[in-house]
Amino acid sequence: MPCYAHTLEGRSKEHWEPLREHLLRVAARAEGFAAALGLGGAGAFGRALGLLHDAGKYAEAFQRYLDSPAGQGRVDHSSAGALFALERYGRSIPGWLLAYAVAGHHAGLPDGGGDEPGCLLRRVRDAAVAEPARAGFAAEMAALLPEELPVPALTDRFAAALFARMLFSCLTDADALATQGFTDPAMAALRGGQPDLATLAAALRLHLKEKAVGAGDSPVGSVRAEVLERCRAAAALPPGVFSLAVPTGGGKTLSSLTFALEHALHHGLRRVIYVIPYLSIIEQTAEVFRRDAFVGLSDAVLEHHSAYSHPDGEEGIGPDRHKLAAENWDAPVVVTTAVQFFESLFAARPSRCRKLHNVAGSVIVLDEAQLLPVPHLRPCLAALQALVADYGCTVLLCTATLPALVQGKPLDFGFAHIHPIVPEEAAADLHARMRRVRVEYAGTLDDDALVARMAGAAQALCVLDTRAHAADLFRALKAAGVEGVRHLSAAMCAEHRSAVLAAIRDDLAAKRPCRVVSTQLVEAGVDVDFPLVLRAMAGLDSIAQSAGRCNREGRLPEPGTVVVFETERRNRMADLNRRRDAAEEALDSRDWADALEPEALSAYFRHLYRSGKGRRTANAGDPFDRADAWGDLDRVTAAGAIPFRSVAERFRLIDDDQATIITPYGTEAEGWAAALRTAERPGGLARKLQRHTVSIPKSRLGLLMNAGVIEAVGEQGQFLLLTDPGAYDPDLGLEVRDPRDRTEMENLV
């Protein structure tokens, strides 16, 4: 009897997809994807995966399932293919690599060893449809399997686990694309069509040439021109790990993009991926790329994060096309978060892993590299090193304060070599030419003292570490009658922040009173320019970033002033406090006027990343002990025992899982939010509201829901909607305190 892979609703069987055709389509796509990984023999793995993944559908039980109403009586069809992989290629590395991917292509990569439900060993042992499917698979597919699967030279267990995820990505993307091509060809036709890298590089060259004509001959402009030329020259160097350490305001964004595009063209790389720590920086960076660098080519930029909503009226790429590209990163330029990027490299779910094969052969720009959480440095750097060594990637560490990430300086892990685009001597010269501020240490300042300092300056920025403290200082300034007071924090939705930033820039340009209280989200990449910046004591990298908002364009006749102060309101964020302590150690015998000198910053990173040699025991104080993803993989003793699911659950760049709250900020959003309650298909409305969301720790979600502030809406209660308008302050955003006991909800940004 004929076997089928997919049905078409309301269509007879002659219109269904034959199983043999589906397996061949997936095998061809997966082989092509795997071959592009750059590892010898990987293409054969992809072909084998495509042929094996739906082998269980040859069982009569699955064919009956296709005939059943509304898909009743689901059948595990993936475990059979995993068993066939182990039988065909043995319980060696090739067999296990195939078995993991095939078994997980719907439910996600499983853990290997063990007898727990869902573990790979138990699934292949209990593969109920394997015997009923065996004859059909043998008759149509078995002879097409590769004879041998040569295992690439993988250096360690970590590299083997990443290779397994890459193969899993090839299979899941190939399967999804082939299935969509059959079930929804109109949607599948929307994929692709973006401009190529050569077109984007030409557009950027033209933009930079036009920009240079009107730049004048200022000291800042000359530094930016030099940085740009060094990036162009470095683009021809062989792929590897590069650094671009340029003082804030030195033109890193477009210079790094120039390097990335020119380097990709020179070496035949496939795309550019910008990895950015904060949503606020992503929004600004992606806007610079669309508005300036790629005028008329905005569809080239895929902005992939939770708060992105596709702009109405943007030509060339509609919401569906953008959503499709976000599924597998099939775009020439991707702008994403560090959380999305790194957690995907350790993920197990198909939706997270599907894009990984498109990371191979990319230029990866890690913006603000110093902000990687210290406990996760080991696995994050190992992943980047593997992408360079095994998958043809180039990594660019782009920062104003280059962290010490070379192995042995002082880490006992890290990159073997980093090529500086701006050599050390030239970097020191650039730093001296870009010196636009002086740093003062003021000791402890309470909120009354901060109010007095800000009231005494027509334009000032104060950067604090928590949402609650920023909100309290804002209220104190308003209560004191200070003019031009504004607030920025991630308690405000992206739409709200954008509106406030536009107002701040207007006030600064018009020389109106402008006093801004912000969390540290303002530090990295937000283009504002104040004569006075006050910064709560923090790591020197954070202080340097705050200083980058002071006299940014060098227009003041004298250096701008950065005041560092202590506050009695200590936070409970381990990474931030670790950086603060490292700054105190680095400055122990130094004058605060030298706090931003290269020598002080180098000392700071040595203290921050000091090696744990000789004290790597539990509770010994080693900041890298919490790198659970590394520890889990380091304990693996066999290819059949890799804990994929456990690693994915334990690897989190953000400790406290976040819940996303839809806040009806703005008149238009109020209407969308109201319609969300009753919409039959609310997904489109939810996407429109993405720039109107705020994240809070899930640990606080229950309290706010019990207080009637938040309601779960949608057909499955999957959307969290702010229902109390009074809980969203027009100045401060979502209320950051428990509405019942008023205790502080301290968040980083």
N, C-alpha and C positions, 0 to 999 in steps of 0.2 A: 504494500500500500504506500502511496506517496506520503512523505513527511513534510511538515511545514514549520517554519520558524515564527512567522507573524501572520495575524489575520488583518482584515480590513473590515471595520464595522459596517454591517449592512450589505457586504459584498459576498458573493458565493466563492467556493473554494478555488475555482480556476483563477481568481484574482489574488489569492493569498500568496505569500512569499515561500517558495520551496526552500526547505532547510539547506539543501546542498548549495543553492545559490547564495544564501545568506553567509554560510561558512566561508565560501570562496571570496565573497566581497570583503568580509572582515579580515580574512587572512591576507589579502592583497594590501589593504590599508595598513594593517598592523605591521606587515613586513616592511613597507615603506617608511613608516614612522620609526621602527626600531633601527633600520639601516641608517637613518639620519642621526641617531644618537652618537655615531662616531666610534663605537666600540666594535672591534672585529667580530664578525659572526652574529651580531645582535639581530640582523634581519631574519635569520633562520628561526630564532626564538619567536619573533613576531609572527612569522607564518605558522609555526606550530601552535601558538596561542589561538590564532584565529580559527584554525581547523578544529581545535579541541574544545573551545569554550562552551559551545552549545551541544556537545555530544549527547548529553542526556536527553535532548529533545527527540532523539530517535526512539525512545521508549513509548510504547503504546499508551501508557498512563499520561504522558505529556500531550500526546495527540488528542486524547479524550478531553483533557483539560482545555485545549483550544476550542473544542466543540461545546464546552459547557457554558451555560448562561452566566454572564458577568464574571467569567474567570473563576468559577467555584472549584475548590479542591486543588489548591496550588501544589506544584510538584517541584522538588529540589532537583533541577536539571544540571547544576554546575558541579556538584561533587563527583558525578560520573566522569566528566572530563579530567578532573584532577587525578582521579584514580588511574585513568588511562595514561596520563602523562607519566606517572610513577612506574607503571608497568612497562611503558615503551622505552623510557630513558633511565630507568633504575632510580633507586633511592639515593641519588647522588645530587650534586649541585644543580645540573640542568633539570632533572626531574622535579626537584623541590621548587625551583624558581617558577616553572610552569604551573605546578600544582597550586601554589599560593595564588597566583594571578587568576587562574581559571576558577578556583573555588570562590574567590572573592569578587568576581566581576559584577555582581549585583549587590551583595550585602557588605562588601568591604574586605580588605585583606585580613585573614584570621591570624590568631596566634598559632604557632606551630605545634610544639609538643604538648603533652598533657591529655587528660581524659575529660576535660570540662566541655560542656556543650558549646559548639561553635569552633573548637580547635580543629586544626587541619587533620591531625591524625585520626581523630574520632569521626570526622566527616567522611574521609575516604574509606574508613572501616565500615561505616554505616550507609554507604552510597546505595540506596535502595534501587535506583533505576539503572545502575551500571550494567547488570546482566541483561535486562530487557533491551537496553540500547546498544549492546555490544555488536550484534550482528549487523544492524543498519549502519553503524559507524564504520565497521570494518569493510563493508561492501562499498561505501561511497567515499570515505575520507582517509582511511588509515594509510593507503599506499601513497598519498600525497605528502605525508609527514616527512620532514627532513631526516636523512639517515643518521646524522650526528649533529650535535649541538656543541660547538667549541666554546668553552667558557672563557670569557675575556680575562686578562690578567688583573684581578681585583686584589688590592693591597691588604684588605682586612675585612672583618665582619661588617663594619660600618659601610664600606664600599659595596659589599655584597647585598646588604639590605637596600641601599639606594638603587642598585641595579634592578633589584626585584620590583621596587616601586616604579622605576622607569618603564619596565616591561608591562607592569600593571596599567600604567598610564597609556601606553601604546594600545593595549587591548581595549580598555574601557572607552577611549576616544574613538577608536576604529569601530567598535560595536555600536556606539551611540550615533555616529555619523552614518553608518550603513543602515541602521534601523530608521533614522529620520529620513534618509533618502528614499526609503520604500514607503513609509507610513505618511510622510508629510513632505513631498517633493517641493512644494511651493516655499515652505520655510527653509528647507535645505538650500534652495537657490539663492537665498539672501546672504549666504556665507561668502566671505572673501570680498575681493574687489577693492581693497584698500590700496593706496599708493605704495610703491616699493621704496626701499631705503635710498636708492639713488635719487629719486624724486624728492624725498624729504631732505636729503643732504643738500641738494641744489637750492631748495627753498630756504634752508637755514643760512647757507652762504650768502644768498641775496639779502636776507633780513639783516645779517650782521654787517654787511657792507653798507647798507642804508643807515644802520645805527651808528656806524663809525663816522659817517659824514657829519652828523650833527652832534658828536660827542664832545667836541671841544678839546682842549689840551690840559685838562685838570690832572692833578696827581693821581686821583682815583681812576680816571679814564685811562691813564697810561699804564697803570697796574693791570687793569682789566684787559687791555690790548696785549700786554706781554703774556698774561696767563692764557689767553686765547691762542696765541701763536705757539706757545709751548704744547698746548693740547693738540693742535694740528700736527706738529712735528712728531709727537709721541704716537700718533695714530698708526704710523707705519711699523712700529716695533712689534715683535712677535706677541701673540696672545699670552696672557698670564695675569698676575695680580699687580695692579697699579694703584698709586695713591695720588690724590689731588688735594694737598693741604694748602689752602689759600685763606688769608684773613677774611672775616665776614665783610661782605660788600665788594669782594674781589671778582665778582662775575662768575662764580662757580657753576650756576645753573646752565647757562647757555654754553659755557666753555666745556663743561663735562658732556653735554649733549653733542657738541661738535666732535669731541674725541670719540664718543660712542658710535656715532654714525660713520665717521670717516674710518675708524678702526674696523667696524663691521664690513664696510665696503672693501677695504683693502684685503681682508682675510676671508671674505665669503661667509661671514656670520649672518644669522637669519633675522635677528630682532634685537631691540634694545629694551631692557627691563629696568625701570627705576623703582628702587625699594626705599620707601620713605617712612619715618617713624610715626608721624602724626597726620591725622586727617586734614588738619588745617594747612599743613605744608603741601599735601597732595593736591588739595583744591587749588592752591596758588600755582604750584608747578605745572599741573595739567593745563591750567588757564594760560600760563605763559607760553607753553608749547602750542596750544591751539590758536591763541590770539596773535602771537608774535612770530614764533619760529616757523609755523606751518600755516600761514595765511591761506585760506581756501582749501586746506587739506585736513580739516579737523577730524575727519573719520579715521585718520591714521593713529590717533591716540586713544587707547583703551584705558579708561580710568576704572580700576576694579577695586572697590571697597564698599562697605556697607552703607555709606551715606551718599553714594552717587546716584543722581537722577539725571537722565539724559536731557540736555537743554532743548526746549521746544524750538522749532524753526532751524535747527542746525542741519546743514545740508549734507547729503551723501550717506548718512548713516542714521537710520531710525532706531527707536527703542528696541525693536526685535533684533536688528542687526547687531547692536551693541551687546545685547544679552547673549546672543549666540557667540560672539567673539569672547565674552567673559567666561564662557564655559570651558574653553580650551586655550585661551590666550593666543588665538590665531589672529594676531595683529602685529604691525611692524614696531609699534612703540607701546609698551605697557607701563602704566604708572600704578603702583600698588603699595600696600602697607607691609611693614616688616612682619607683622603677625600673619598676614595672608601668605606671604612668601615662605617664611621659614616653617610655619606650622604645616604647610602643604608638603614640604620636603620630608616631614615625619608623619604624615597622615596615613590613614588606612581607608577612608571612605572614597568611593569612586568619584564623587563630585569634587572632592578636594584634590585628588591625585590626577584627574583626567588631563590637566594642563601640563604636567611635569615634562613630558617628552618634548614640548615646545620650548622649555627652558634650555635644552641642549643647544649648543651653537649660538649662544646669546652673549651680548655685552650686558653685564649686570652692574648697574650703578647703585652702590649702597650709600645713600645720602645720609649724612650725620651718623657715620659709623660708630662714633663714640657712644651713642645712645643704646647700643645693644645691651640688654640686661646682663650684668656680670655673671650670674649663676648659669646662664645659657651660652656663654662664650664658646666653651669647648665644642658642643655639638653644632653650633652655628658656623664656626670657623671650619670644622671638619666637613660640613656640607658644602661650603664654598670651595674649599680646597679640592674636594672630589669633583665638583662641577668643572673646575679648571683642568684637573689632571685627566679626567676620564671622559668628559662630555664637551670638550672644545670650547668652553666658555672663557671669557675674560671678565675679571672683577675689577671695578674701579671703586676704591674707598674714597669717598668725597666728603671732606669735612674741613672746618676751620681749625680744628685742634686734633691732629692725627693721633689716635691711640696707638700704644705700643703693641702691635699684633704680630710681630715677627717672633717665631719660635726662639725661646731662650732670652728674650729681651723685654720683660723678665719672665714671660710665660714659659711653662714647660710643654706648651703646645702652641699652635698658631701656624702662620704661613712661613714656608721655607724662605721666601724672598718676596719683597715688595719693591716694585720699580717706581720711584717718585717721579712724577711728571715735572714737578718743580724741585730740583735738587736742594739739599739742605742749605747750602750757602745762599742760593738765590731766594729760598723761602725766607731766610733771615732778613735779606734785603727788602723783600716785599713787605714783611712784617713792619720793618722800620718805616718804610714809605707810607704804609697804611695806618700808622699810629695816629689815632684821632681822638683818643680818650685818655683820661687819667683815672686811676682807681684809688678810692679812699675807703678806709675801714672805719666804721662809725660805732662799733660796739653794739650794745643792745638798744634797740629802738622799739618802744611799744607803739600801739596804734595811734595814740595821741601825738607822739613825736613824728610818726610818718605823715599824719595829716598836716602837721605844721610844715614839714619839709616840702610836701607837694603843694600846699597852698602858697608857699613862698616862691614858687617857680611857675611861670606862665604855662609851660609845657613840660610834663614829666610823666615817666612811666615807672610803675612799681610792680615788680614781679615776685609773686609769692608761690609757695609750693602746693597749697591745697585750695580747693574750691571754696571751702567754708571760710578760710581766712580772707581770701580775696573778696568774698561777698560782704564780710563784716567790715573790712576797710572801706569798701565802696559806700556802705551805709554811713560809716562815720564821716566820710568826706561830704556826703550829701547833707548830713545833719549839721555839719559845720558851715554850710552855705558856700562851699567851694564851687566855683564855676567850671563848666566844661568837663564834668566827671563822667567817665565811661568805664565799662567793665567788659572783660573778655575771659571766658573759660569754656570748657567743654560741657558745662551745664547748659549752655546755649546751643541750639541746633545750628547746623552749618549755614542755613539761610540767614539766621539771626546774626551769626558771627560775621558773615560777609557784609551785611548791611552796616554793622557797627564799624568794621574795618574801613569801609568806604567813607563813613562819616569822620573817623579819626584822621584819615589821610586828607580829607577836605579841610578839617580844622588846622592841621599842621601846615598845609600849603598856604592857607589864608592867614596864618599866624594868630589864630584865635586861641583863647584859653583851652587847653587840652590836657587833662589829667586822667591817665588810664591806669586802672588796677587790673592785672592779668595774672593768670596762672602761667606756668612755663610754656604753654602752647605758643606764646608769642615769640619765643626765643629763636626757633629754628625756621628760617625761610620766610618769615612774615616781614614784608618790606615796609617798615615804618622808621622814622628818623626823629629822635628826641634829643634835646640838649642835656637833659638830666635823666638818668636811669638809676633807680634804687633796686637792689637785688638782695633778697634774703639769702643768708649764707648757704652755699651749696657747693657742688663740685666745681672745679675751675673750668671744666668744659661748659657747664651751664652759665657760669659768670661771664665767660668769653662770649657766649651766644647772646646773653643779655646786653653785653657791651656792644654787640653788633647792631643793636637798635639805637645806639647813641652816636650822634654826629656821623651817621652812616655815609653820607655823601661828602663829608669833609668840608661843609660850607661854613662852619663857625670860624671866627677869627682866632679863637683859642680852643684847645682840646675840650671835648665834652666831658661831663663828670659822671662817673659810675660810683655809686655809694653802696658798699657791701655792709650789711648789718645783721646782727643776731636778733632772733625773736624767741620769746619764751614759749611760743606755741610749737612744740616739737611734734613732728609727724611720726607715723608708724610704718613708713615705707622703707624696707630694708635696703633696696638698691640706692635710693636717694641718700639715705643716711651713710651708707658705705662711701659714696662719692664725697659727701661733706667731710667725713673723717679723713679721707685721703687728701683733700685740699688742705686741711689743717696741718697734716703731717708735712706736706710738700712746702708749706709756707712757714714752717716752724721758726726758721732763722732768716727769713726773707722780708724785705720791705714790701708792703702791699702795692706800692707803686710799680713793682716788678711782677705783679701777679700774673699778667698776661704775656710775659716774655716767653720765648720758646723754651728756655731752660727750666722755668718754673712749670710749664705745662708738661714737659718731658718727665720731670720729677713726680708730678701729680699722677701721671699714668703708670709710672713704675710702682708707686704706692698702691694704686687702685688694682693693678693686675699682678701684684707681687706673687711670686711662685709659691705653691704649696708644698714644694719638695721637703721631705723630712717630717711633714706633719699632716699627711693625707689620711687622717683617721676620723671616725665619726665625732662630731662636735668639737673638732680641733680648730675651728675658725676658718677653714679653707672656704673661700667664697664660691668655689666651683663644685662643692659637694652635692649641691642640689640639681646637678645636670643629670636628671633621672634617665633621659633618653639615651645618653651615652652609657651610663651604668648598666642599663638593661641590655644593650647590645654587646657591651664588653663581657658580659657573663654568658653569652651564647657559646655553646660547645659544638653544635651541629647545625647543618643547613636546614634541617627539618624542625628546628626549635626556635626560629626567630620570632620574637613576641611583637609582631606588627601592631596588633590592636592595643596592647598594653602600652607600647611606646607612644602611640598616637594619643592615648588618653592622658598620659603623664607629661607630654611635652607641651607646655603652655608658656608663651612669652609673657602673658598677663596672668598673674596668679589667680585673681578673682574673676570668674566668668562674668561676662557682661550681659545684661538684658537691654534690648533696644526698645525705647519708648517713643511712640509717635506723638509729637506735640503739635497741635494745630496752630502754629505760629503764622500769622498773616491771614488776611481775609480769604484768599484763594484756598489756603490749606484748611481753613475751617470747613469750607464746603466739601472738600475731598474727604476729610476725616469723618464728617457726618455721614457721607455716602458709604464710607467703608463699613459701617455697622450693618447695612442691609444689602450690600452688593452681592450678587450671585457669584461673580468671579472677581474677587477683590484684589487679585495680584497686580493689575494695572494701576489701581489707585494707590496701593502700597508703594509701588515704584515711584509714583509721582511724589510721595511723601518722604522719600529717603533723605532728602536734605532738610527735613523737618524732624529728625530723630535725635534723641539724646540717649547715651548709654549710662547705665547705673550698674553697680554690682548686684548680681543675682541675690546675694545675701540680704539685700534691702527690699527686694521686689515684693515679698510676702507682706511686709509691714505696710508698704504703700497701697497694695491691693486691698488689704483688710481695712485700711483707712478710707477706702472709697476714692482714692486719687487716680488709680489706674484700673482699667477694665480690659479683659481679654475679649477681642472681637474677631470676626471672621468665621467661616464655616466650621473651622476646627479650633477656634480660639487661638490661632497662631499669631495674631497681631496684638500688641499691647498699646492701648490708646489712653492718653491722658484725658480724663473726663472732668477733672476739676480745673476750670480756667484759672482759678486763683493760685494754683500750684505752679504756674509758669509766670514768673515775674518779667515784665517788659524790659527790665534792665539786666536782671541776673540770670534769667533762664529758669530751668526746672529747679524747684525748691530742693536745696541740698541737705536739708535736715529732716529727721524723722518727724512727721507732722504730729505725733502723739507725745514723744518725750523730749523733742528738740535737741537730741544728742547730735554731735557733729558726724557727718558722713564724709570723712576725709578721703578725697580722691586726688590722684596725681595732677590731672589737668582738668 
